[in-house]
Amino acid sequence: MGRLVVVFEDPRVCVECGGRVVYNGDGELVCERCGMVYGVAYDTPLYERKGSRLGSEVAHYFPEKLLTVSCRWERLLAETCIRRLQLPFDVTLTALNVLRKLRREGKYITKQWILAAIYAACKAYGLSPSIVELKKQILGKTRTPKLYAKIIEAMKHVKTRPINFRREAMKHVERICAALSLKPETFHVAYEIVKKYKGYINPKSLAAAAVYIASLLTMECRIGEAKVAEAAGVCEVSLRTWFYKIVKQLTIE
């Protein structure tokens, strides 16, 4: 049975020479400049870590906290929480439990489900992670269709209230209008657009698109989509995409 020894405080800079600490081919953490060894990544051969040809899964352990993962998706989730995001152990364990419940429900696990499980676990402990940062760390891209629907589904498996995406979008509308110093009429029109839209999307994207549509309807011509996207914290592509979808659904001319 393979055993994964994780260095929780993974050094990135050598304390001796200031060089970069990397993994070598033998599974060790070493300084690429002076060769100083900081720890062992794996203590079993590669063929043992990957499992046998019979298909039995190898359990990897985090011995410092007795955390067990039994498949590559669980291992990716644990390493993302601990190494990349540096989340508390309880949050990591909750995210693993959410992922296992989703698997038992028959969900085909992908990186989007891992992101949704981590986000739901963070919310359960009162943390507010950035979805953009989670996308960069897990998916490596920012455009992910139907991601928010997966987050809503994952939130059902933690002891917290599900996200009211429309209420969150209204908060973002207020923040964007205040940042751009828009007139009250624009705010009220954007507010009504958010109330009438039917569907689940990222609250920031919905708020950005609603504010941009409202600015066009109220002849607030001094702002463009670039300024709205920057104030909302979304990309212009996302803003344009949801702009056309909302206009089409609400038949706005």
DRENGULO-270904 format. One line per field, with one value per residue (C-alpha): residue number from 1; x, y, z. Coordinates in steps of 0.001 Angstrom, whole numbers, plus 500000, padded with zeros to 6 digits. Layout:
BEGIN
num: c(NUM, ...)
px: c(X, ...)
py: c(Y, ...)
pz: c(Z, ...)
END
This chain:
BEGIN
num: c(1, 2, 3, 4, 5, 6, 7, 8, 9, 10, 11, 12, 13, 14, 15, 16, 17, 18, 19, 20, 21, 22, 23, 24, 25, 26, 27, 28, 29, 30, 31, 32, 33, 34, 35, 36, 37, 38, 39, 40, 41, 42, 43, 44, 45, 46, 47, 48, 49, 50, 51, 52, 53, 54, 55, 56, 57, 58, 59, 60, 61, 62, 63, 64, 65, 66, 67, 68, 69, 70, 71, 72, 73, 74, 75, 76, 77, 78, 79, 80, 81, 82, 83, 84, 85, 86, 87, 88, 89, 90, 91, 92, 93, 94, 95, 96, 97, 98, 99, 100, 101, 102, 103, 104, 105, 106, 107, 108, 109, 110, 111, 112, 113, 114, 115, 116, 117, 118, 119, 120, 121, 122, 123, 124, 125, 126, 127, 128, 129, 130, 131, 132, 133, 134, 135, 136, 137, 138, 139, 140, 141, 142, 143, 144, 145, 146, 147, 148, 149, 150, 151, 152, 153, 154, 155, 156, 157, 158, 159, 160, 161, 162, 163, 164, 165, 166, 167, 168, 169, 170, 171, 172, 173, 174, 175, 176, 177, 178, 179, 180, 181, 182, 183, 184, 185, 186, 187, 188, 189, 190, 191, 192, 193, 194, 195, 196, 197, 198, 199, 200, 201, 202, 203, 204, 205, 206, 207, 208, 209, 210, 211, 212, 213, 214, 215, 216, 217, 218, 219, 220, 221, 222, 223, 224, 225, 226, 227, 228, 229, 230, 231, 232, 233, 234, 235, 236, 237, 238, 239, 240, 241, 242, 243, 244, 245, 246, 247, 248, 249, 250, 251, 252, 253)
px: c(500000, 501474, 502092, 502226, 504244, 503263, 505406, 502699, 505026, 506531, 509625, 509867, 513161, 516300, 517299, 520978, 521513, 518160, 517702, 514400, 513235, 511917, 511060, 513794, 513325, 513620, 510686, 512617, 512363, 515792, 517361, 518225, 521239, 523052, 521349, 520148, 517411, 514274, 512124, 510826, 507729, 507170, 508621, 507355, 508232, 506194, 504508, 503224, 501817, 499827, 498220, 498241, 496949, 494003, 492441, 492606, 493059, 496014, 495238, 497495, 497895, 498581, 500086, 500294, 496492, 495435, 493679, 493020, 492280, 491381, 491321, 493048, 490189, 490285, 494042, 493815, 491275, 493388, 496592, 494791, 493354, 496555, 499335, 497947, 495195, 496618, 493167, 492594, 492423, 488719, 487846, 489795, 488020, 484601, 485417, 486403, 483123, 481155, 483016, 482334, 478621, 478534, 480216, 477668, 474909, 476342, 477958, 480759, 483546, 485511, 487669, 484561, 483005, 486254, 486072, 482415, 483194, 486038, 483910, 481023, 483367, 484845, 481386, 480432, 483297, 482598, 485422, 484941, 487226, 487527, 486013, 488458, 491391, 489909, 489539, 493195, 494435, 492226, 491052, 493743, 491113, 488425, 485599, 483711, 480081, 477543, 480000, 477623, 474948, 477500, 478296, 474585, 474406, 477509, 476144, 473291, 475760, 477089, 475407, 474839, 472194, 472349, 473577, 470838, 472545, 469977, 470537, 474295, 473910, 471910, 474742, 477189, 474877, 474947, 478730, 479289, 476952, 478681, 482136, 481158, 479061, 475999, 472717, 469887, 467786, 470488, 470663, 466896, 466785, 469681, 467934, 464761, 466771, 468335, 464904, 463367, 466225, 465568, 468552, 471689, 474846, 477736, 476277, 479131, 478482, 474742, 475294, 477826, 475552, 472528, 474407, 475691, 472204, 470752, 473383, 472359, 468655, 469131, 471480, 474453, 476845, 479964, 480737, 481663, 481753, 485462, 484774, 481787, 483755, 486660, 484402, 482577, 485736, 484813, 486267, 484742, 484019, 481860, 480092, 479278, 478127, 475608, 474626, 473291, 471650, 469828, 468716, 467378, 465548, 463974, 463390, 465034, 465328)
py: c(500000, 503334, 506044, 509737, 511853, 515499, 518403, 520809, 523819, 523274, 525515, 527390, 529189, 527583, 529015, 528395, 529927, 531432, 528994, 527494, 524279, 521762, 518060, 515925, 512704, 510562, 512199, 514493, 518210, 519641, 523015, 523222, 525464, 523887, 520471, 520689, 518082, 519365, 516236, 513112, 513306, 509562, 506579, 503857, 502988, 504452, 501155, 500745, 504275, 503836, 500564, 497111, 495897, 494302, 497730, 498043, 501610, 502601, 504561, 507561, 508965, 512335, 510915, 514257, 514512, 510920, 512014, 509186, 509567, 506634, 507954, 510528, 513029, 512951, 513268, 516291, 517906, 517309, 518555, 521636, 522500, 521885, 522863, 525486, 527161, 526407, 525817, 524460, 520689, 520757, 522536, 519940, 517074, 518661, 519146, 515463, 514406, 516569, 515030, 511504, 512258, 513554, 510349, 508215, 510167, 509041, 512324, 512002, 513728, 516400, 519311, 521506, 519264, 519490, 523284, 523200, 520905, 523141, 526278, 524688, 523591, 527078, 528619, 526120, 527444, 531100, 531562, 533571, 532191, 533882, 531764, 533332, 532202, 528705, 528484, 529407, 526910, 523973, 524476, 526725, 528759, 531291, 530388, 527426, 526960, 525550, 525864, 527815, 525123, 522614, 524923, 525119, 521300, 520930, 523430, 521007, 518676, 521101, 522497, 525996, 527852, 527530, 530625, 532994, 534019, 536742, 538418, 538219, 539728, 542647, 543364, 543426, 545764, 548215, 547966, 548472, 551455, 553055, 552441, 554017, 556806, 555937, 557740, 556187, 555484, 553187, 551345, 550751, 549465, 547074, 545933, 545079, 543183, 541000, 540319, 539274, 537099, 533349, 531029, 530275, 532170, 533775, 536719, 538984, 538243, 538787, 542067, 543323, 542536, 544075, 547295, 547540, 546996, 549529, 552098, 551736, 551991, 555119, 556718, 556611, 556730, 557793, 554232, 551320, 547577, 547706, 549962, 547873, 544621, 546073, 547368, 544021, 541917, 539885, 539706, 541541, 538262, 537074, 540429, 540339, 536700, 537317, 540661, 538931, 536107, 538459, 540737, 537722, 536253, 539538, 540765, 544115, 546426)
pz: c(500000, 498989, 501528, 500674, 503085, 502672, 503834, 505038, 505228, 501795, 501481, 498205, 498846, 500221, 503585, 502852, 499406, 498433, 495545, 494400, 496130, 493605, 493297, 491807, 489895, 493039, 494796, 497101, 497861, 497046, 496321, 492639, 493402, 496366, 496497, 500098, 500778, 502544, 502660, 500979, 498803, 498353, 500163, 497787, 494190, 491348, 490434, 494010, 494101, 490910, 492005, 490532, 487194, 488985, 489385, 493172, 494320, 496454, 499609, 500145, 503639, 505169, 508390, 510199, 510261, 509447, 506257, 503804, 500097, 497871, 494296, 492129, 492424, 496230, 496167, 493837, 496140, 499262, 497673, 496315, 499742, 501687, 499313, 496958, 498978, 502464, 503922, 507464, 507906, 508885, 505629, 503636, 505404, 504796, 501102, 500855, 502458, 500025, 497076, 498346, 498717, 495147, 493947, 495809, 494051, 490727, 489707, 487163, 489073, 487218, 488305, 488369, 491039, 493032, 492872, 493931, 496891, 498091, 497737, 499664, 502462, 502731, 502975, 505682, 507837, 507115, 504608, 501425, 498740, 495370, 492610, 490165, 492325, 492680, 488903, 488416, 490999, 489963, 486383, 484978, 483120, 483921, 481536, 482986, 481880, 484357, 487253, 489454, 489152, 490481, 493405, 494275, 494193, 496391, 498919, 499677, 501382, 503998, 507092, 505842, 503927, 500149, 498347, 497254, 494032, 493293, 496664, 496155, 492680, 494108, 496555, 493650, 491719, 494608, 494860, 491110, 490917, 493889, 492410, 489078, 490646, 488578, 489006, 491086, 487991, 486620, 489941, 490060, 486455, 487132, 490315, 488368, 485728, 488431, 489956, 486620, 485328, 485635, 485858, 487852, 486994, 488818, 490829, 489727, 486046, 486471, 488309, 485749, 482819, 484560, 485332, 481761, 480305, 482741, 481756, 478105, 478913, 481028, 478479, 480870, 477953, 479827, 480976, 478756, 479224, 480156, 483162, 484290, 483978, 485944, 488718, 488930, 488885, 485785, 482293, 479342, 477546, 480448, 480539, 476821, 476995, 479758, 478260, 475151, 477118, 479490, 476654, 474761, 477789, 478933, 475353, 476022, 473036)
END
